């Protein structure tokens, strides 16, 4: 169990958007390219099936799901849902297979079949609120994953760390009054969607928002990881860690103004994993969110995954020493 597992689906290529839209199919191709560059012998690849209603309802009410399904049934061409979110005839299968990836990956981790996994999926999810699709997102993948993990008797607390440059308003909305899930987010402000102030703390102080100034670079960001993110995670004492993994804080990403280099995504990953590994016993899921500069997405993802791999290796060494 020394390998990281990739969970993905070719259906993710069937979710189409208008020409020039940032959340395009080329993003999925960049993710697969990143894993092709990483040593194939160190990656277990899983092509997941579709989620079912019992999975989706972990994050959204049935009334919202019924509406979403009815919209996607008879689409011809593209349907605009809001200012920047679109559905196509292949979107429902992409959505269901994406959620299928996160549920299978989560169950495989908590059952000990794999140690760490990355879900290379689209559309993303962290802007999807309980009853509202927005910001390219329709189903909140990481909330489904967190509540799937909590169904296991050995998992009592799940922490989500969201390093996407945009605040995950949907994740915050859904877990606001859930004491078993901690949501920690670093995000640029002011920036879409406009939520994520530090005083937005959740009913049980289970939300930690850390706004970033435009121009924040790697050195300052790592101080935030060490001084704010890791202490918040450690105070919660989670059994399971989820990365809401957006790579749009990359210096070359046009949708924001944070200036992380590709290597910084590896550094933040290794720091966070080291900070919580004695609580989570290494159980970690990472789920793709944003990242719209293709080179930045590919390079940042490679650094992120290599840090996860290194943590698996160091965990094995530590166990031998103990």
C-alpha positions, -999 to 999 in steps of 0.1 A, spaced: 0 0 0 29 24 -8 12 38 -39 -11 68 -43 -44 60 -61 -59 81 -89 -97 80 -92 -111 94 -124 -136 89 -152 -136 95 -190 -172 108 -185 -155 140 -172 -147 148 -208 -183 149 -217 -192 180 -196 -189 208 -222 -188 245 -218 -186 274 -243 -154 281 -262 -130 302 -241 -146 291 -208 -119 285 -182 -135 252 -168 -129 233 -201 -122 197 -210 -85 205 -214 -83 207 -176 -91 171 -174 -65 162 -200 -39 182 -180 -47 162 -149 -42 129 -168 -10 142 -183 3 150 -148 -2 115 -137 14 102 -169 45 122 -160 46 108 -125 60 72 -124 31 50 -135 43 22 -113 36 45 -83 0 53 -92 -30 29 -89 -56 40 -114 -93 35 -107 -121 44 -131 -151 48 -109 -188 41 -117 -217 64 -111 -229 77 -77 -264 70 -66 -291 91 -49 -280 79 -14 -246 95 -20 -258 128 -35 -283 134 -7 -254 135 18 -248 171 6 -281 182 -11 -318 179 -5 -339 157 -28 -357 187 -42 -325 202 -55 -314 169 -70 -348 164 -87 -345 199 -102 -309 192 -114 -318 159 -130 -348 173 -147 -327 201 -162 -301 178 -176 -325 153 -191 -333 170 -224 -304 194 -230 -295 202 -266 -263 221 -270 -255 242 -239 -277 255 -211 -266 285 -190 -274 280 -153 -259 313 -140 -234 339 -152 -206 314 -156 -221 279 -151 -232 257 -180 -247 222 -185 -245 200 -216 -260 167 -226 -230 149 -211 -229 169 -179 -251 146 -158 -229 116 -164 -198 137 -156 -214 148 -124 -225 113 -113 -191 98 -122 -172 125 -103 -192 119 -72 -187 82 -78 -150 88 -78 -150 106 -44 -173 80 -27 -153 50 -40 -120 67 -31 -133 76 4 -145 41 11 -113 25 -1 -93 48 22 -114 42 53 -115 4 46 -77 4 43 -75 -6 6 -55 25 -2 -37 51 20 -41 83 0 -61 91 -31 -66 119 -56 -98 124 -75 -91 139 -109 -126 150 -118 -148 178 -132 -170 197 -129 -156 209 -95 -178 212 -65 -169 236 -37 -191 265 -48 -222 242 -49 -245 252 -20 -272 231 -5 -298 242 -31 -278 264 -55 -254 255 -84 -229 282 -91 -192 290 -99 -189 260 -124 -201 237 -95 -233 215 -92 -227 189 -66 -204 195 -36 -179 166 -40 -159 172 -8 -190 173 15 -202 140 0 -168 126 6 -167 139 42 -201 125 51 -193 92 33 -162 89 56 -183 96 87 -205 66 79 -176 44 89 -176 36 126 -139 44 129 -142 80 116 -156 105 140 -142 138 126 -133 149 91 -113 180 83 -114 197 49 -86 221 39 -95 241 9 -65 258 -8 -84 269 -39 -79 306 -44 -117 312 -43 -136 306 -11 -157 275 -10 -190 291 -2 -209 259 -9 -189 238 14 -193 264 42 -230 266 35 -236 229 38 -214 221 68 -222 253 88 -240 234 116 -221 201 113 -199 196 144 -182 166 129 -167 185 99 -141 212 101 -137 235 71 -105 255 68 -101 278 38 -73 301 25 -86 323 -3 -80 356 -19 -102 385 -9 -118 405 -25 -126 379 -51 -155 357 -62 -178 346 -45 -173 373 -19 -178 351 11 -152 338 36 -146 365 61 -129 355 94 -161 361 114 -179 334 94 -172 306 119 -201 281 117 -225 271 144 -199 251 163 -168 271 154 -162 245 127 -152 270 100 -119 288 98 -116 314 70 -82 329 62 -84 356 36 -53 363 15 -43 396 1 -37 399 -36 0 393 -43 5 368 -15 35 347 -24 49 314 -12 69 325 18 40 344 34 16 316 25 38 290 43 37 312 74 -1 311 72 0 273 69 23 270 99 7 296 121 -30 293 113 -40 263 92 -21 235 110 -30 247 145 -67 248 135 -65 213 121 -47 200 151 -72 215 176 -100 197 158 -81 164 159 -95 148 127 -95 111 118 -96 119 81 -83 147 60 -96 160 27 -79 185 5 -102 207 -16 -74 211 -41 -76 241 -63 -45 252 -82 -57 286 -93 -36 303 -66 -7 297 -91 12 328 -101 3 322 -138 -35 317 -133 -54 346 -147 -85 342 -125 -68 355 -94 -38 374 -80 -22 351 -55 14 342 -65 22 307 -55 48 288 -76 43 252 -86 66 240 -59 46 258 -32 17 233 -37 41 205 -28 53 224 3 19 232 16 8 196 11 38 182 30 35 206 58 -2 199 64 2 161 61 30 162 86 10 183 110 -20 159 112 -5 125 103 -6 112 139 -43 120 141 -54 108 107 -29 79 105 -23 92 69 -59 88 57 -61 115 31 -83 123 1 -76 151 -24 -103 163 -47 -97 186 -77 -114 220 -76 -100 249 -97 -69 256 -116 -73 272 -150 -38 278 -163 -31 244 -178 7 244 -172 2 257 -137 -24 230 -130 -2 202 -143 29 214 -125 12 222 -92 -6 189 -92 26 170 -98 42 187 -68 10 180 -47 9 143 -56 47 138 -51 43 152 -16 15 128 -9 36 100 -22 66 110 0 43 111 30 32 75 23 69 65 21 79 83 53 49 69 71 61 34 62 96 42 75 82 56 107 62 25 113 93 3 108 112 25 133 84 22 158 
